[in-house]
């Protein structure tokens, strides 16, 4: 019985890791859809600000994904 428990825990962690990636990808896809809206009549400084926001958002998303991956790896 004790030998079965670690294997069961490992299987649960594997399933959890798969689902975390799937949920993160879904979240990214939904956010990308929101960002695909076109806006007209923007000034140059507004475009520059938007570019900075998109770059910062991508960095944050990447950091969140890496953090979640490290957490799942550390729990194994």
N, C-alpha and C positions, 0 to 999 in steps of 0.2 A: 504494500500500500504506500509506503514512504517513497518508493522508487517511482511510483506513478504520479505523485504530486508535483515534483519539479518538471516533469514532462508536460503535465497539464498546464502548469503556470507558464511554461515557455510557449505553448500553443496559444494561450490567451494573449500573451504579450505580442506574439507575431500578428494575431488578428487585430489587436489594438493598433499596432504600428501601421498596418495596411489601411485601416480606417482613418487614422489621423492624416495620412497622406491624401486619401480620397477626399476627405472633408476640406483639407487645406486647398486642394486643387479646385474643388467646387466653389469655395469662397473666392479664390483668385479669378475664376471664370466669371462669377457674378459681378465682381468689382470691375473687371475689364469691360463688361457689357455696359455698365454705368458710364465708364470713361469714354465710350465710343460715340457719345453724343456730340454733334457738331455745333459750334457756336460761331456766329458770324459777327462782323463789325467789332473786332477786338483791336485794341491798341497794341503797339509793339511791347510796351512794358507789361501788359497783361499776358501776352504770349510767353514772355520771358518768365514771369512768375509761375505760369502754368507748367512750363518745362521743369522748373525747379521742384514744384510740387510732385510731379510725376516721378522724377528721379528719386526724390526722398521717399515717396510711397513704395517704389520698387525696392529700395534698400531695406525699408522696414519689413516688407513682406518676406524678403529673402532672409532677414535676420530672424523673423518669427518661425519660418520653416526650419532653418538650421537649429534653432533652439529646441523646437519640438522633436527634431530628429535626435539631437544629443540627449534629451531627456529619456527618450525611448531606448536609446543605446545604453545609457547609464543604468537603466532599470533591469537590463538583462544581466 
